[in-house]
Amino acid sequence: MFDVLHDWQTDAHTVIAYTSMGHFGDTAVLGVIPVDGNEAEPGDLFALAGRHNPGTLYGAPPEHARGAFLACLGYSARTVRKPSSLDLVDVAWSLTMTQSVTLGKPMYGHLKVMAGRMELEDDELMERARRVLGRAPQRAV
């Protein structure tokens, strides 16, 4: 779980969880962790990726470039952690999926990227994940 600045104009942040599933982790899974009062939370991670203009990152259709951006975001946040990041192992979770894409070529070992809104089944861990935001929730502008 990591804090992401997702809108420079409003300084809006959110908490994103990254994990993988499938055969040897071939599917990247990213989910927004809902934080009460964070009205500026991005509802669609693929749209968030699109705002970062990843078209040159992957050289493929826009949805592939956005999926590759998300795989890169999650993998990078896991390997180069910020002090506020939370690394949990073997945690039960559920994802309300908004979009997925099968990539044209692997990215960080992932062949597919799924994104949506994530909930952890353990309430105490969910509270710890929400605290990764590390600041007061933002209001939509």
VOGU-3710 file (C-alpha; in Angstrom, 3 decimals, decimal comma):
1> mfdvlhdwqt> 0,000/0,000/0,000  1,349/3,407/-0,897  0,317/7,054/-1,033  0,073/8,522/-4,537  -0,242/12,127/-5,641  -2,775/11,744/-8,430  -3,809/15,323/-9,200  -1,174/18,051/-9,215  -3,662/20,924/-9,490  -5,484/20,031/-6,274
11> dahtviayts> -2,613/18,200/-4,504  -4,974/15,226/-4,191  -3,532/11,999/-2,794  -4,932/8,510/-2,434  -3,840/5,120/-1,123  -3,254/2,382/-3,683  -2,661/-1,296/-2,998  -0,590/-3,425/-5,380  -0,412/-7,191/-5,472  -0,345/-9,952/-8,032
21> mghfgdtavl> -2,188/-13,185/-8,657  -2,290/-15,985/-11,157  0,454/-18,244/-12,452  3,714/-16,838/-10,996  2,021/-13,464/-10,446  1,249/-12,875/-14,105  -1,663/-10,569/-13,221  -0,974/-7,213/-11,551  -3,795/-6,065/-9,295  -4,075/-2,440/-8,180
31> gvipvdgnea> -6,838/-1,075/-6,017  -7,737/2,235/-4,453  -8,101/1,862/-0,689  -11,170/3,913/0,274  -10,507/6,527/2,957  -13,517/8,153/4,630  -13,733/11,830/3,748  -11,287/11,640/0,833  -13,635/13,130/-1,760  -10,767/13,603/-4,228
41> epgdlfalag> -10,174/9,845/-4,493  -9,750/8,673/-8,092  -12,547/6,364/-9,116  -10,792/4,872/-12,143  -7,104/3,959/-12,020  -6,907/3,510/-15,791  -8,126/7,130/-16,166  -5,514/8,196/-13,586  -2,875/6,440/-15,694  -4,157/8,219/-18,799
51> rhnpgtlyga> -3,683/11,615/-17,141  0,016/10,751/-16,847  0,131/10,397/-20,663  1,938/7,032/-20,785  1,566/6,681/-24,572  5,302/6,620/-25,207  5,909/4,185/-22,321  4,605/1,166/-24,133  4,049/2,055/-27,771  0,717/0,222/-27,954
61> ppehargafl> -3,010/1,028/-27,820  -3,930/3,492/-25,033  -5,417/0,837/-22,731  -2,179/-1,191/-22,968  -0,071/1,887/-22,205  -2,288/2,677/-19,211  -2,067/-0,898/-17,957  1,721/-0,831/-18,362  1,851/2,459/-16,426  -0,142/0,901/-13,570
71> aclgysartv> 2,085/-2,204/-13,527  5,116/0,087/-13,389  3,553/2,232/-10,645  2,784/-0,774/-8,445  6,045/-2,600/-9,044  8,120/0,540/-8,496  6,280/1,443/-5,292  6,938/-2,057/-3,971  10,632/-2,150/-4,845  11,482/1,476/-3,930
81> rkpssldlvd> 9,324/2,026/-0,893  8,476/5,359/0,718  8,704/5,376/4,537  4,904/5,598/4,762  4,351/2,491/2,595  2,822/-0,600/4,146  4,035/-4,019/3,018  1,585/-6,755/3,982  2,044/-10,423/3,157  -0,641/-13,101/2,786
91> vawsltmtqs> -3,634/-10,805/3,297  -7,196/-11,600/2,235  -8,654/-8,907/-0,021  -11,419/-8,286/-2,528  -11,472/-6,058/-5,590  -14,413/-4,325/-7,152  -12,920/-4,243/-10,604  -13,477/-1,333/-12,940  -11,171/-2,362/-15,774  -8,596/-4,901/-16,895
101> vtlgkpmygh> -6,334/-5,294/-19,883  -4,240/-8,105/-21,288  -0,932/-6,546/-22,254  0,590/-7,068/-25,688  3,921/-7,922/-24,063  4,918/-8,615/-20,442  5,649/-5,756/-18,061  7,488/-6,645/-14,831  6,380/-10,250/-15,315  2,724/-9,245/-15,647
111> lkvmagrmel> 0,669/-10,239/-18,670  -2,559/-8,702/-17,400  -3,456/-5,687/-15,245  -6,643/-5,373/-13,184  -7,647/-2,218/-11,337  -10,503/-1,064/-9,149  -11,387/-0,452/-5,520  -9,848/-2,762/-2,913  -11,012/-3,794/0,536  -9,022/-5,881/3,006
121> eddelmerar> -11,027/-8,487/4,909  -9,234/-7,744/8,204  -10,669/-4,505/9,662  -7,491/-3,703/11,642  -5,317/-4,054/8,527  -7,795/-1,927/6,576  -7,386/0,848/9,154  -3,592/0,586/8,904  -3,882/0,823/5,112  -6,033/3,955/5,369
131> rvlgrapqra> -3,421/5,604/7,610  -0,889/5,336/4,761  -2,528/8,499/3,422  -0,723/10,294/6,262  -2,689/13,521/5,984  -6,219/14,796/6,325  -8,531/13,565/3,564  -8,914/15,992/0,649  -12,101/17,633/-0,461  -12,998/17,716/-4,132
141> v> -12,321/21,089/-5,737
//
